[in-house]
Amino acid sequence: LEYYAKAFFKSKTAIIGYGLGPISYIFLISIVSKGKMLPIAIIGGIVTFAIDRGLADIPIELSGMRARSKFYDIFLSLPLSPLSFAIGLSIGMSLSSLPYLLSLIITLTVIKQLDFLKFSMLIMVIISIWTWSSLTGLYMGLKIKEPTTAIRLSTITITALTIIPPVYYPIETLPKSICMPLLLIPTASATYVIRSLYTPLPYRNIAVIILALYLLISLILGVRVMKLKEE
């Protein structure tokens, strides 16, 4: 945690540059919709910041360690359990997202006047999607040997999960026939559940179940990650 905190917060310009992507989407969507879609644009930013580090930086970091075999061997020889390694890496790589996540969570809570129960549910959704992305990213990092491959795959994955599906825009704008299939995408289901906290939505329970299934799958992958030192 100390290592990644120093690495991420050493350069303020790097932190600002990291946040420009999601914030620019929020800004553009709000301007085009004349403020009407600001809440869902904020939700899109929340979901993006929650999963971005897990599915982007973690696989790249792990594959980079594997490429630098000596460093990787020394690192894994430290008196550190696989569980501590996985949790530390996941939280450490997510530190740069925290300022943005907190500001967006507070903004959404104020705009939609979420009470304590709904706020708690919002936090639970964020933790669920973060856990899924972190454990999935850890598993990807174990399987991908080349850092360049990890970079390409991570970029494609993040784009496919946040820009194309209904994350920054409401799912109702799409044909009704594809709404249900799109909820099978974890980011789309997370966005849908968060929206349902302040707007009655018909498929809320289905989205919650889908999100829970993804969390379960990630926990199964996490069991594989726990065997990191044995490989």
C-alpha positions in Angstrom: 0.0 0.0 0.0 2.8 2.4 0.9 4.6 1.6 -2.4 1.6 2.3 -4.6 0.5 5.3 -2.6 3.9 6.9 -3.2 3.9 5.8 -6.9 0.4 7.2 -7.6 0.4 10.4 -5.6 4.0 11.4 -6.4 2.8 13.2 -9.5 -0.3 15.3 -9.3 -0.5 15.7 -13.1 -0.6 11.9 -13.4 -3.6 11.7 -11.1 -5.4 14.5 -12.9 -4.6 12.9 -16.3 -6.0 9.5 -15.1 -9.3 11.1 -14.2 -9.8 13.1 -17.3 -11.3 10.2 -19.3 -14.4 9.4 -17.2 -14.9 13.1 -16.2 -14.9 14.1 -19.9 -17.7 11.6 -20.6 -19.7 13.0 -17.6 -19.1 16.6 -18.9 -20.1 15.8 -22.5 -23.2 13.8 -21.7 -24.3 16.5 -19.3 -23.8 19.3 -21.9 -25.5 17.4 -24.7 -28.5 16.5 -22.5 -28.6 20.0 -20.9 -28.1 18.5 -17.5 -30.9 15.9 -17.7 -28.5 12.9 -17.8 -26.1 14.2 -15.2 -27.0 11.6 -12.6 -26.6 8.6 -14.9 -23.4 10.1 -16.3 -22.1 10.3 -12.7 -23.1 6.7 -12.2 -21.1 5.8 -15.3 -18.1 7.5 -13.8 -18.5 5.7 -10.5 -18.7 2.3 -12.2 -15.7 3.2 -14.5 -13.5 4.3 -11.6 -14.6 1.2 -9.6 -13.4 -1.3 -12.2 -10.7 0.5 -14.1 -7.7 -0.1 -11.9 -8.7 -3.7 -11.3 -9.0 -4.7 -15.0 -6.3 -2.4 -16.3 -3.4 -1.8 -13.9 -3.5 -5.1 -12.0 -3.0 -7.4 -15.0 -0.3 -5.1 -16.5 1.5 -5.0 -13.1 1.4 -8.7 -12.6 2.5 -9.5 -16.2 5.3 -7.0 -15.8 6.4 -8.7 -12.6 6.4 -12.1 -14.5 8.5 -10.5 -17.3 11.0 -9.2 -14.7 11.4 -12.8 -13.3 14.1 -11.9 -10.8 12.1 -9.1 -9.2 9.0 -11.4 -9.3 10.9 -14.2 -7.5 12.2 -11.8 -4.9 8.8 -10.3 -4.3 7.1 -13.6 -3.9 9.8 -14.9 -1.5 8.9 -12.2 1.0 7.0 -13.4 4.1 3.6 -12.4 2.6 0.7 -14.7 2.2 -1.1 -15.0 -1.1 -4.2 -13.5 0.5 -2.3 -10.5 1.8 -0.6 -10.1 -1.6 -3.9 -10.1 -3.4 -5.7 -7.7 -1.1 -2.7 -5.4 -0.9 -2.3 -5.3 -4.6 -6.0 -4.7 -5.3 -6.4 -1.9 -2.7 -3.0 -0.4 -3.6 -3.7 -0.2 -7.3 -7.2 1.3 -6.6 -5.8 4.2 -4.4 -5.8 6.6 -7.4 -9.5 6.1 -7.9 -10.6 7.0 -4.4 -10.6 10.8 -4.7 -12.8 10.6 -7.8 -15.0 7.9 -6.5 -15.7 9.8 -3.2 -16.5 13.0 -5.0 -18.9 11.3 -7.4 -20.5 9.3 -4.7 -21.1 12.4 -2.6 -22.4 14.3 -5.7 -24.9 11.6 -6.6 -26.0 11.3 -3.0 -26.7 15.0 -2.7 -28.4 15.3 -6.2 -30.7 12.4 -5.6 -31.0 12.9 -1.9 -30.2 9.2 -1.0 -31.1 8.2 2.5 -28.7 6.1 4.7 -30.2 2.8 3.5 -29.9 3.7 -0.2 -26.4 5.2 0.4 -25.4 1.9 2.0 -26.7 -0.1 -0.9 -24.8 2.2 -3.3 -21.6 1.4 -1.4 -22.4 -2.3 -1.5 -22.8 -2.2 -5.3 -19.5 -0.4 -5.6 -17.7 -2.8 -3.4 -19.2 -5.7 -5.3 -18.1 -4.4 -8.7 -14.7 -3.5 -7.4 -14.2 -6.9 -5.9 -15.2 -8.6 -9.2 -12.9 -6.4 -11.3 -9.9 -6.8 -8.9 -10.1 -10.6 -8.6 -10.7 -10.9 -12.3 -7.8 -8.6 -13.0 -5.6 -10.7 -10.7 -6.5 -13.8 -12.5 -5.9 -12.2 -15.9 -2.4 -11.1 -14.6 -1.6 -14.7 -13.7 -2.6 -16.0 -17.1 -1.1 -13.3 -19.3 2.7 -13.5 -19.7 3.4 -10.5 -21.9 2.9 -7.0 -20.6 2.1 -5.7 -24.1 -0.7 -8.3 -24.4 -2.0 -7.2 -21.0 -2.1 -3.6 -22.0 -4.0 -4.3 -25.2 -6.4 -6.7 -23.6 -7.1 -4.4 -20.7 -7.8 -1.5 -23.0 -10.2 -3.5 -25.0 -11.9 -4.9 -21.9 -12.4 -1.5 -20.2 -13.8 0.0 -23.5 -16.1 -3.0 -24.0 -17.4 -2.8 -20.4 -17.9 1.0 -20.0 -18.2 2.9 -23.3 -20.3 0.6 -25.4 -22.9 -0.9 -22.9 -25.5 1.3 -21.1 -23.2 2.6 -18.4 -23.1 6.3 -19.2 -26.5 6.3 -20.7 -29.9 4.8 -19.8 -30.6 1.3 -21.0 -34.1 2.4 -22.0 -32.7 4.3 -25.0 -32.0 1.0 -26.7 -34.5 -1.4 -28.3 -36.4 -3.3 -25.6 -35.4 -6.7 -27.2 -31.7 -6.2 -26.2 -32.2 -4.6 -22.8 -32.3 -7.9 -20.9 -29.3 -9.4 -22.7 -27.3 -6.3 -22.0 -27.9 -6.6 -18.3 -25.7 -9.7 -18.4 -22.8 -7.3 -18.7 -21.6 -6.7 -15.1 -21.1 -2.9 -15.6 -24.5 -2.6 -17.1 -26.2 -4.5 -14.3 -24.3 -2.4 -11.7 -25.4 0.8 -13.3 -29.0 -0.5 -13.4 -29.0 -1.4 -9.7 -27.6 2.0 -8.7 -30.2 3.8 -10.9 -32.9 1.7 -9.2 -32.0 3.3 -5.9 -33.7 6.5 -7.0 -35.9 5.5 -10.0 -38.3 2.5 -10.0 -37.0 0.0 -12.6 -38.7 -3.2 -13.7 -35.6 -5.5 -13.8 -33.9 -4.5 -10.6 -34.1 -7.9 -9.0 -32.7 -9.6 -12.1 -29.8 -7.1 -12.2 -29.0 -7.7 -8.5 -28.9 -11.5 -9.2 -26.6 -11.0 -12.2 -24.3 -8.8 -10.1 -24.2 -11.4 -7.3 -23.4 -14.2 -9.8 -20.4 -12.2 -11.1 -19.2 -11.6 -7.6 -19.5 -15.3 -6.9 -17.5 -16.1 -10.1 -14.8 -13.6 -9.1 -14.5 -15.3 -5.6 -14.0 -18.6 -7.4 -11.2 -17.0 -9.4 -9.9 -15.6 -6.2 -9.4 -19.1 -4.9 -7.1 -19.6 -7.9 -5.3 -16.4 -7.1 -4.6 -17.6 -3.5 -2.4 -20.2 -5.0 -0.1 -17.6 -6.5 3.0 -18.5 -4.6 2.8 -22.1 -5.5 3.1 -21.3 -9.2 
